[in-house]
Amino acid sequence: MSINLTKGQRISLEKDCAPGLSQVALGLGWGQREKKGLFGGTKQVDVDLDASCLLFANRNLIDVVWFQQLRSKDGAVVHTGDDRSGGGSADNEIIRVDLTRLPKEVDALIFTVNSFLNDSFEGIPNARCRLLDAKSDQELARFDLTLDGGGHTGMVMAKLYRKDGAWNLHAIGDKGHGRTFQEMEDIITRTL
């Protein structure tokens, strides 16, 4: 059963989602923007959203997985690749995390979404992030970006963090501006 996440909500992956969960994935999906043509018609325009995963140990950034680095150094986090257009009903970008392969010192993963073309999130149809059980592809939780909308170009989506040896999820939903996660460092730092 999937949980519709709201900003600030926290869930235990072990208790609330799937006991024994060892592999998760963050799926980011979105549609193309509709633009009015010169003579009254409409056409579909590409939208380039990017998902990133930042790996932290004791509040220190130790690795990043994004469109310029598709694998973490330890191989536990893998990005499926950059989708520069959007559209379709499936996830456009997926970041898979093998929780059992993460180094023990990694205590938090921060997931961000940015608009590389600097288009605001306002008017991007069907934009959503989903947390999946990566083994079964079962949706565990969902955060709807389209409902949130707004003039921002980036968002710190969620934080996966270890507490008492178990993984938990914090739906952050903090808005910002930036084509990549580097331009949202101040917001990311506040979430740790």
Long-range contacts (C-beta under 8 A, 24 or more apart in sequence): 2-130, 2-139, 2-140, 2-141, 2-142, 3-140, 3-141, 3-142, 4-141, 4-142, 4-143, 4-144, 5-141, 5-142, 5-143, 5-158, 5-169, 5-171, 6-171, 6-173, 7-171, 7-172, 7-173, 7-174, 8-170, 8-171, 8-172, 8-173, 9-170, 9-171, 10-168, 10-169, 10-170, 10-171, 11-141, 11-168, 11-169, 12-166, 12-167, 12-168, 12-169, 13-140, 13-160, 13-166, 13-167, 13-168, 13-169, 14-166, 14-167, 15-166, 17-131, 17-133, 17-140, 17-141, 18-133, 18-138, 18-140, 21-99, 21-133, 21-140, 21-167, 22-98, 22-99, 22-100, 22-135, 23-96, 23-97, 23-98, 23-99, 23-100, 23-133, 23-134, 23-135, 24-96, 24-97, 24-99, 24-131, 24-132, 24-133, 24-134, 24-140, 24-160, 24-167, 25-94, 25-95, 25-96, 25-97, 25-131, 25-132, 25-133, 25-134, 25-137, 26-51, 26-53, 26-94, 26-95, 26-97, 26-111, 26-129, 26-130, 26-131, 26-132, 26-157, 26-158, 27-91, 27-93, 27-94, 27-129, 27-130, 27-131, 27-132, 28-91, 28-92, 28-93, 28-94, 28-113, 28-128, 28-129, 29-88, 29-89, 29-90, 29-91, 29-92, 29-126, 29-127, 29-128, 29-130, 30-86, 30-92, 30-124, 30-125, 30-126, 30-127, 30-128, 30-145, 31-86, 31-87, 31-88, 31-124, 31-125, 31-126, 31-127, 32-85, 32-86, 32-87, 32-125, 33-119, 33-123, 33-124, 33-125, 34-125, 44-87, 46-84, 46-85, 46-86, 47-85, 47-86, 47-115, 47-117, 47-119, 47-124, 48-82, 48-83, 48-84, 48-85, 48-86, 48-115, 48-116, 48-117, 48-119, 49-83, 49-86, 49-92, 49-93, 49-113, 49-114, 49-115, 49-116, 49-124, 49-127, 50-82, 50-93, 50-113, 50-114, 50-115, 50-116, 50-180, 51-79, 51-93, 51-94, 51-95, 51-111, 51-112, 51-113, 51-129, 52-95, 52-111, 52-112, 52-113, 52-114, 52-180, 52-181, 53-77, 53-79, 53-95, 53-97, 53-109, 53-110, 53-111, 54-109, 54-110, 54-111, 54-112, 54-181, 54-188, 55-102, 55-106, 55-108, 55-109, 56-106, 56-107, 56-108, 56-109, 56-110, 56-192, 57-103, 57-105, 57-106, 57-107, 58-105, 58-107, 59-108, 59-192, 62-105, 62-106, 64-181, 65-95, 66-180, 66-181, 74-101, 74-102, 74-103, 75-101, 76-101, 76-102, 76-103, 77-102, 77-109, 84-116, 86-124, 89-126, 91-130, 96-134, 97-134, 97-160, 98-134, 99-167, 106-162, 107-161, 107-162, 108-159, 108-160, 108-161, 108-162, 108-192, 109-159, 109-160, 109-161, 110-156, 110-158, 110-159, 110-172, 110-188, 110-191, 110-192, 111-156, 111-157, 111-158, 111-159, 111-160, 112-154, 112-155, 112-156, 112-157, 112-181, 112-184, 112-188, 113-145, 113-154, 113-155, 113-157, 114-153, 114-154, 114-155, 114-178, 114-179, 114-180, 114-181, 114-183, 114-184, 115-153, 115-154, 115-179, 116-179, 116-180, 117-179, 118-153, 118-179, 119-153, 120-150, 120-151, 120-152, 120-153, 121-145, 121-148, 121-149, 121-150, 121-151, 121-152, 121-153, 121-155, 122-149, 122-150, 122-151, 123-149, 129-157, 129-158, 131-158, 131-169, 141-169, 141-171, 143-171, 143-173, 148-173, 148-175, 150-175, 152-176, 152-177, 153-177, 153-178, 153-179, 154-178, 154-179, 154-181, 154-183, 154-184, 154-187, 156-184, 156-187, 156-188, 156-191, 159-191, 159-192
